[in-house]
């Protein structure tokens, strides 16, 4: 796989790690309101949603991280993008991965 594509994949992997960090930080560090009637259910729902997002990002990107060790020689791009599509369709806030990849790849081609 060419160097530009490898760099583009590295950039979206980095973004995925930033997203995981932000989501997990919201679980760990956000101030939680005082337990009142109905509030605990809201907190639990929010934590579960963040945990699901973290799982799906990790699930999609762990194979990419592994494949980058060997410069994507045996990387299954179709499977990866299918997982990213699932992530984007399940959580609207994660539609940026394909855009970021395309943007980075296009900018890198312009520089060459």
N, C-alpha and C positions, 0 to 999 in steps of 0.2 A: 504494500500500500504506500502511496506517495507521502512524502513528509508533510505536505500541507494538510492532507486528510488526518494524519496522525495528530498534528497540532490542533486541528479543529476538534477532534474527539477529546483530547486532553482538556481543552477549554470547557467543554460541556461537562466533563467529569468534575472539574473544579467547581463549576456552578452547582452541580448536584450536591457536592459536599457542603457548599455554602447553604443550600436550601435545607439540608438535613440539620446543619448547625442551628439555623434560625428556628426551625420547627421544634427541635429538642430544647433549645433555649426557652422557647415559649412555654414548654411544659415545666421545665426546671426552675426558671428564674422569674417568671411573671408573678406579680402580686396576685394572690388569690383573694377574692372577696370573702368576707365573713360568712360562715355557713348560715344561711337563712333558708326558709322554705322555698324550694324550687331552684335555688342557686346551685346546690350540690349537683343536681342533675345536669345543669348547664356546664359546670366545670368538667364533669365526667365525660359528657358528650364531646367537648372541645379536646380533651386529652386523647380520647379514643380516635377522633378524626386526625389529630396530629400524628398519632402513632401509626395509623393506617397510611398516611402520606409518607412517613419515614420508611415504612416497610416497602412500599411500592417503588420509591426512589432507589432504595438500597438494592432491591431485587432487580431493577432494570440496569443499574450501573455496576454491580459487582463483577459481572462478566466483562464489561468494558475495561475495568481496572486490571483484571487478570490478562486480558488480551493485549493491553498496552505494554505489558512486560516484554512481549515478543514483537513489538511494533505492529500489532494487529494482523500478524501473518495468518492465523487461523480464526479470525474474528467473523462471526456470523452477523453481518450487517442487517440482513432482513429480519432476523429474530430480535435483534436489539431495537430496531425502529418499530417493530410491532409492540414491544413492551413499552416503548416511549409513547406510542399512540394510545395504548391502554391507559397509561398514566395521565396523559393529556385529556382523554375522554372522561376519566373518572374524577379528576381534580382539575377544574378549570384554571386554577392558578399555575399550572405547570405546562402551559402551551408554549412556553418560551424556549424549550430545548432545541427544537428543530430550527426555529428562527435564529437562535444564537449560533448553531452549527453552520447554517447557511451563510450568515453574516460573516463569521470568522473565516470560512472557506473562501468566500468572495473577496474579502479584504486581502487575504493572503495571496490570492491569485493576482490581484492588482499590483502588489508589491513586487512580485517576481518578474 
